[in-house]
Amino acid sequence: MADLKYLAGYSGQVTESVRQLIDDGRLAGILQKKYPNPHDIRTDKALYAYTTDLKNRYLRQSSPLSKVVFDDKIDTVHQALGLHSFVSRVQGSKLKAKHEIRIGSVFKQAPAAFLSMIVVHELAHLREKDHNKAFYKLCEYMQPGYHQLEFDFRLYLTCLDDGLITL
């Protein structure tokens, strides 16, 4: 029986429906049909350009990004899917701030919609530090259908863990 650790916060009805799809062997096919296209962003430079473009489109007034990279060390269960770091340091008489975004390497091979979802999530942390109502409203503004994408990505991770989908 599949371990549904990525769906821990969802209701029993939802997890039972997902478990039934897995048992019937249909979940991976549904996801592959719904998200057939992988993205073509393979390098950190391309990821930085992609992220900066989204930031400039939706968050022009926010601070610039100093680094955006794929990170092999991010553990999808314990450290989520990406990290947004805010580093402050004193430089002379000024306080300099750097914003860094690290995206889990699982997104190198994931469908394009999932990469977009995690980049939007991390960009939203530029304005909202906590996962509150304003945070998710901003995510939904930048990526319509954000909540469905996040849920589908949790299903995708479940399929990866169970070997139902291979990268």
C-alpha positions as CSV (number, residue, x, y, z in Angstrom):
1,M,0.0,0.0,0.0
2,A,1.3,3.4,-0.9
3,D,2.6,5.8,1.7
4,L,0.8,9.1,1.3
5,K,3.3,11.3,3.3
6,Y,2.9,14.2,0.9
7,L,-0.8,14.3,1.5
8,A,-0.6,14.2,5.3
9,G,-2.7,17.4,5.8
10,Y,-5.6,16.3,3.5
11,S,-8.9,14.7,4.6
12,G,-9.4,11.0,4.8
13,Q,-11.8,11.1,1.9
14,V,-9.1,12.7,-0.4
15,T,-6.4,10.3,0.7
16,E,-8.7,7.3,0.2
17,S,-9.6,8.5,-3.3
18,V,-5.9,8.8,-4.1
19,R,-5.1,5.4,-2.6
20,Q,-7.8,3.9,-4.8
21,L,-6.3,5.5,-7.9
22,I,-2.9,4.1,-7.0
23,D,-4.4,0.6,-6.3
24,D,-6.2,0.7,-9.7
25,G,-2.9,1.7,-11.4
26,R,-4.5,4.9,-12.8
27,L,-2.8,7.8,-10.9
28,A,0.4,7.9,-12.9
29,G,-1.5,7.9,-16.2
30,I,-3.8,10.7,-15.1
31,L,-0.9,12.9,-14.1
32,Q,1.1,12.1,-17.3
33,K,-1.9,12.9,-19.4
34,K,-2.6,16.1,-17.5
35,Y,1.0,17.3,-17.5
36,P,2.7,15.8,-20.6
37,N,5.3,18.6,-21.3
38,P,8.5,18.8,-19.4
39,H,10.3,22.2,-19.2
40,D,13.6,22.9,-21.0
41,I,15.2,24.8,-18.1
42,R,18.3,22.7,-17.2
43,T,20.9,25.2,-16.0
44,D,21.0,27.6,-13.0
45,K,21.5,30.4,-15.5
46,A,18.3,29.5,-17.3
47,L,16.4,29.1,-14.0
48,Y,17.6,32.5,-12.9
49,A,16.4,34.1,-16.1
50,Y,13.0,32.3,-15.9
51,T,12.5,33.4,-12.2
52,T,13.6,37.0,-12.8
53,D,11.1,37.2,-15.7
54,L,8.3,36.1,-13.4
55,K,9.4,38.4,-10.7
56,N,9.6,41.4,-13.0
57,R,6.1,40.6,-14.4
58,Y,4.3,40.3,-11.0
59,L,6.6,41.8,-8.3
60,R,8.4,44.7,-9.9
61,Q,8.6,46.6,-6.6
62,S,10.3,43.8,-4.7
63,S,14.0,43.5,-4.0
64,P,16.2,42.0,-6.7
65,L,17.3,38.3,-6.6
66,S,20.9,37.7,-6.1
67,K,20.9,33.9,-6.8
68,V,18.5,31.3,-8.1
69,V,19.8,27.7,-8.4
70,F,18.8,24.1,-8.5
71,D,19.9,22.4,-5.3
72,D,20.6,18.7,-5.0
73,K,20.7,18.9,-1.2
74,I,17.1,19.9,-0.6
75,D,15.2,17.0,0.9
76,T,11.6,17.1,-0.4
77,V,10.0,15.9,2.8
78,H,11.9,17.9,5.4
79,Q,12.9,21.0,3.6
80,A,9.9,21.4,1.3
81,L,10.6,21.8,-2.4
82,G,12.5,25.1,-2.5
83,L,14.0,27.6,-0.1
84,H,13.9,31.3,0.0
85,S,16.8,32.8,1.9
86,F,17.0,36.4,3.1
87,V,20.6,37.3,4.0
88,S,21.5,40.7,5.5
89,R,25.0,42.0,6.0
90,V,26.7,45.2,6.9
91,Q,28.7,46.8,4.2
92,G,30.4,50.0,5.4
93,S,27.6,52.1,6.8
94,K,24.9,50.4,4.8
95,L,22.9,47.3,5.4
96,K,22.8,45.1,2.3
97,A,20.1,42.4,1.7
98,K,20.3,39.4,-0.6
99,H,17.5,37.2,-1.7
100,E,18.4,33.7,-2.8
101,I,16.0,31.0,-4.1
102,R,17.0,27.4,-4.1
103,I,14.8,25.0,-6.0
104,G,14.9,21.2,-5.4
105,S,16.6,19.3,-8.1
106,V,13.5,17.1,-8.5
107,F,12.2,20.1,-10.6
108,K,14.8,19.6,-13.2
109,Q,12.8,16.8,-14.7
110,A,9.3,17.7,-13.6
111,P,6.6,19.0,-15.9
112,A,6.7,22.7,-16.8
113,A,3.6,23.6,-14.7
114,F,5.2,22.2,-11.5
115,L,8.4,24.3,-12.0
116,S,6.2,27.4,-12.5
117,M,4.3,26.5,-9.3
118,I,7.4,26.3,-7.1
119,V,9.0,29.4,-8.5
120,V,5.8,31.3,-7.9
121,H,5.7,29.9,-4.3
122,E,9.3,31.0,-3.6
123,L,8.8,34.4,-5.2
124,A,5.7,35.0,-3.0
125,H,8.0,34.8,0.0
126,L,9.6,38.1,-1.2
127,R,6.4,39.8,0.0
128,E,4.9,37.4,2.5
129,K,7.2,35.5,4.8
130,D,4.5,33.2,6.3
131,H,2.1,30.8,4.6
132,N,-1.0,32.9,5.4
133,K,-4.0,33.9,3.5
134,A,-2.2,36.9,1.8
135,F,0.6,34.6,0.8
136,Y,-1.7,32.1,-1.0
137,K,-3.7,34.9,-2.6
138,L,-0.4,36.3,-4.1
139,C,0.5,32.8,-5.3
140,E,-3.0,32.5,-7.0
141,Y,-2.6,35.9,-8.6
142,M,0.8,35.0,-10.1
143,Q,-0.3,31.4,-11.0
144,P,-4.0,30.9,-11.5
145,G,-4.9,27.4,-10.3
146,Y,-2.0,27.4,-7.9
147,H,-3.7,25.2,-5.3
148,Q,-4.6,22.5,-7.8
149,L,-1.0,22.5,-9.1
150,E,0.4,22.1,-5.6
151,F,-2.0,19.2,-4.9
152,D,-1.1,17.6,-8.3
153,F,2.6,18.0,-7.5
154,R,2.1,16.2,-4.2
155,L,0.5,13.4,-6.2
156,Y,3.5,13.4,-8.6
157,L,5.9,13.1,-5.7
158,T,3.9,10.1,-4.4
159,C,4.1,8.5,-7.8
160,L,7.9,9.1,-7.8
161,D,8.4,7.6,-4.4
162,D,6.3,4.5,-5.4
163,G,8.2,4.1,-8.7
164,L,5.0,4.7,-10.7
165,I,6.7,7.5,-12.6
166,T,10.4,7.6,-13.4
167,L,12.5,10.7,-14.3
